[in-house]
Amino acid sequence: MVFSRPPLTIPGMTVAPIYFDCHATTPCDPRVVEAMAPTFSEDFGNAASRQHVFGWRAESLVEAARRQVARLIECDPREVIFTSGATEADNLAVRGVAMAPTTKGRHIVTCVTEHKAVLDPCQQLESRGFRVTYLPVRGDGRVRVEDVERAVTPETALVSIMYANNEIGTVHPVPEIGRLLKKKRVLFHCDAVQALPHLPCQVDELGADLLSLSAHKMYGPKGVGALYVRRRQPRVRLEPVILGGGHERGLRSGTLNVPGVVGFGRACEIVASEREGAAKRLAVLRNRLLEKLRDELPEMIINGVAPEHMNEHRLPNNLNVTFPGVNAEHLLKALGGVAVASGSACSTAVADSSYVLRCLDKPEPKEFGGVRIGLGRFNTSEEVDRAAEEITTTVKRLRAAPPSTSTRCD
Ligand SMILES: *Cc1c(COP(=O)(O)O)cnc(C)c1O
């Protein structure tokens, strides 16, 4: 009933295009859509309306969703603050800690390959007198725990390091960083958006005091996410970024997106019950794609964590590769039937090569750019085979006859 429209097709093509861009967004799981459906016209109340049953009903749906989110990350539901997504959650974490009256120092530690939703607020804080340390990464994209340790000073108000990177899928040693910062009594924010569908993310295991989540990266709807804010040992004090009405314990005013929150809760419940098996299945598909591409295109360069360490240090659904001699932007345009990405969808405002890839100190031919592949819950091995074939033939065709336009794309 939900997907009764004919599948999306491309003019001149008879088969549906393959979606391999799950780091940018994921399709809503039909079970999520089903959970959301009644909230649009039946259970449409404002969760903040205290005087009538419509409001009470909406509030109870929101609180049920809050418990579903809390169960996934193993925290108290009162520690979950709903937001419009992870961009807002990252902003609230970084700016909220920095601006809190109780914050002692004016130093922040983060990493060069963080998401812009962390880097841009950090940059703004620098212009307001904060000092920010941007930690470098190793050749495979991982941050070193020793570098975090060396960077922290008595002035450090916050360390913000993501769990897994959205371009190269690199998994940072977050539990180790969390343990270190606990010892040093420094607040730790972790953007766990990309890790959540694939890796266990219990806040105590990670040692996180603040954790960002986004529903649409885990088969939920767009426009909703959450920030976990630790309430005890230590109690994290935040200055709100959005004021007006005092919703969400005063930390995030504004009428709650009840349909989104309900869908997000259901998405968390599904991830909690299916994550382990799903991650194994995705690793098999990803490795199959990698093998097929390497067989046909042996000169292909793998950006980030090497294949022998992928099981530990790379998300199971991620691949990021460079095809020497073929500009990634040209390849993306030429690939009619496979949706992959170059760089990240989040920095579309800047037509620039990937800042994440530039941080990896590798002697690879940077001018060609990287192709980011993100597999997901609904992909099949038949799609992997079809995509491998199309990518292979397109790379070979472009190499034989490159487009006559300049290498810089618009
Ligand atoms: C997508 C993404 C965000 C932003 O999330 P939105 O909910 O789209 O605002 C933040 N961090 C990472 C790592 C992401 O992949």
PDBQT file of the ligand as one rigid body, heavy atoms in Angstrom, charges set to zero:
ROOT
HETATM    1  C1  LIG A 501      24.191  13.310   7.960  1.00  0.00    +0.000 C 
HETATM    2  C2  LIG A 501      25.121  13.617   9.064  1.00  0.00    +0.000 A 
HETATM    3  C3  LIG A 501      24.904  14.703   9.932  1.00  0.00    +0.000 A 
HETATM    4  C4  LIG A 501      23.755  15.660   9.737  1.00  0.00    +0.000 C 
HETATM    5  O1  LIG A 501      22.536  15.044  10.038  1.00  0.00    +0.000 OA
HETATM    6  P1  LIG A 501      21.153  15.703   9.598  1.00  0.00    +0.000 P 
HETATM    7  O2  LIG A 501      20.141  14.960  10.410  1.00  0.00    +0.000 OA
HETATM    8  O3  LIG A 501      21.026  15.464   8.128  1.00  0.00    +0.000 OA
HETATM    9  O4  LIG A 501      21.199  17.159   9.940  1.00  0.00    +0.000 OA
HETATM   10  C5  LIG A 501      25.798  14.909  10.949  1.00  0.00    +0.000 A 
HETATM   11  N1  LIG A 501      26.843  14.101  11.129  1.00  0.00    +0.000 NA
HETATM   12  C6  LIG A 501      27.090  13.045  10.329  1.00  0.00    +0.000 A 
HETATM   13  C7  LIG A 501      28.257  12.174  10.589  1.00  0.00    +0.000 C 
HETATM   14  C8  LIG A 501      26.241  12.781   9.260  1.00  0.00    +0.000 A 
HETATM   15  O5  LIG A 501      26.499  11.765   8.451  1.00  0.00    +0.000 OA
ENDROOT
TORSDOF 0
